[in-house]
Amino acid sequence: MGKQHSSLKDHTELNLREPRKFKVVMHNDDFTTMDFVVMVLSSVFHKSEAEAERIMLLIHHSGKATVGSYSLDIAASKATKAIEMARDEGFPLRITVEPE
């Protein structure tokens, strides 16, 4: 019995690993307002006002920026919520979820 227990324990430890992470990337466009992007970064991605403004400027100047890294289900949920908020306001905000 001791040998089986040891083998099972070794097998279990080998299979434990961090879940894969996915980055949420926000893309620049010429229509979505900077204020709206800051609001989304604050409300959906829980960024401070200063961090949201810094990320918004990075998106504006670089064309896109990673706004967070999450498990797939959380990344997809946050991206969907932000896109729905943008559509409700008539903005074409583009957000992608990409593997890290």
N, C-alpha and C positions, 0 to 999 in steps of 0.2 A: 504494500500500500504506500509506503514512503516513497518509492520510486515513481509511482504514478502521480502522486501529489506534486513532487518536485518537477516532473515533466510538464504538468498542467500549469504550474506557476511560471515556469520559464516561457512557455508558449504564450501565456497571457501577457507577460511583460513585453514580449517582442511585438505584440500587436497594438500596444498603447502608443499613440502619437497625437500630436496636435492636429485638429481638423484643418483642412486646407483653407486658406484665406483668399478672399477676393477683394479687389479694390474697386471702389466706386469712383468713377471719373466723370467730372463735369466739364462740358465742352463750351467754348465761347460761341456766341452768335451775336448778330447785330441788332437784335430786337429785345431780348430779355434784359430788363433793367438791372443795374448794379445793385440797387436797393432790394429788389426782389431776390437776387442771388444771395445777398447777405442774410435776408430773412430766412430763406430756405436752409442755409448753412447753420443758422442759429437754432431754428425750430426742429428741423428733421435730423441734422447731424450733430446737434448739441455743442456747437462751437461758440466760444465767447465772441463778443462783438468784435474785439481786436483781431482774433484769429479768423473770423468770418471775413472781415475786410481784407486781411492779408491774402487769404485764399482767393477771394473774388478778384483781386488785382493780379494775382498769378494767373488765373484763368484768362483774364482780359489780355494780359501781355504775352502769355505763352500759348494761348489757344486751348489749353485744357490743363486740369490739375486733379490729382487724386484728393478726394475729400474725406476718405475714410477707408479702413480695412476691416472686414468682417467675415463671418462665416457666410456661405452662399445664401442661405435663406434670409438672413438679416440684411445683407447687401442688396438683394433683390427687392426686399420689402421697402427699404429706405429709398431706393432708386424709383420704385413705382410710386411711392407717396409723393416724392418731390416732383416727378413728371406730372402726376395728376394735379398737384397744386398749380404748376405752371400752365397746364392746359386750361384750368378753371379761370386763369387770369388772361388767357389768350397768348401766352408766350410759347415759343418753339424750343424751349430748353431741352438740350440733349444730354442724357446721362447714360453711361455704359457701365456694365459690371464686367470686370476682367480678372482672370486668375493672376495671382502675384507671381 
